[in-house]
Amino acid sequence: MSRFCQAVGLPTRTYYDRRARHHAGHEVRGPWPTPARDGIRAIVIEVALKYPMWGHRKIAWL
């Protein structure tokens, strides 16, 4: 998960804290950083087109 956090510019500790709050049913304090999602979108599309047999789970773990 640390590679994902590096790719979106989110500290690993913050990710796990937000994930734990979500699973516990608490409201997350703020939205995920939009610039990070926009920045990784092109990379995800490129990998998906390069490896069409890979599913979304495998691409997410890259």
N, C-alpha and C positions, 0 to 999 in steps of 0.2 A: 504494500500500500504506500510505501514511502516514495516510490517512483511516481505514483499518481499525485501525491501531495506536492512533490517537486514540480511536476508538470503544470499544475494549476496554481502554484504559488501559495499553498496553504500549509501551515505548520502541521506536522503529523499529530502532535498532541491536540491541537484544535480540532482536527478531523475526528479523532477518537472521542473527544468530549462531545462534539455535536452528534455523532452517531449514537453514543450512549443515551443522550438526552432524547433523541428521536425514538429509539427503541423503548425507552421508559414512558413515552407518551407525552413528554414535555414539549412545549413549543420552542423551536430554535430561535435564538435571539435575532439573528440577522440572515439575510440571503447569502447564498454562495456568491463569491466574487464573479460578477458577470465578465469582466475582462479576461479572467482566467479561462472561463468556459469558451469564450469566443476565440481565444488564442489556441486552444487545443482542438477545436472543431475541425480545422483544416487538416491537422495531423491524423485525426481519427478517420476522416473521409478518405485520405490518401491511403492509409493502411487497409481500410475496408475494400477499396477498389483494387489494391495490389494483391490482396489475399481474399478473394470472394468466398472461399469455403470456410473461413474462420467466422465464428459466431460473435455476437456482441460480448459475451463473457470473456472470451479469449482476448479480444481486442482491449477490453477494459483492464486486463491484468498486465498489459505491456508497459 
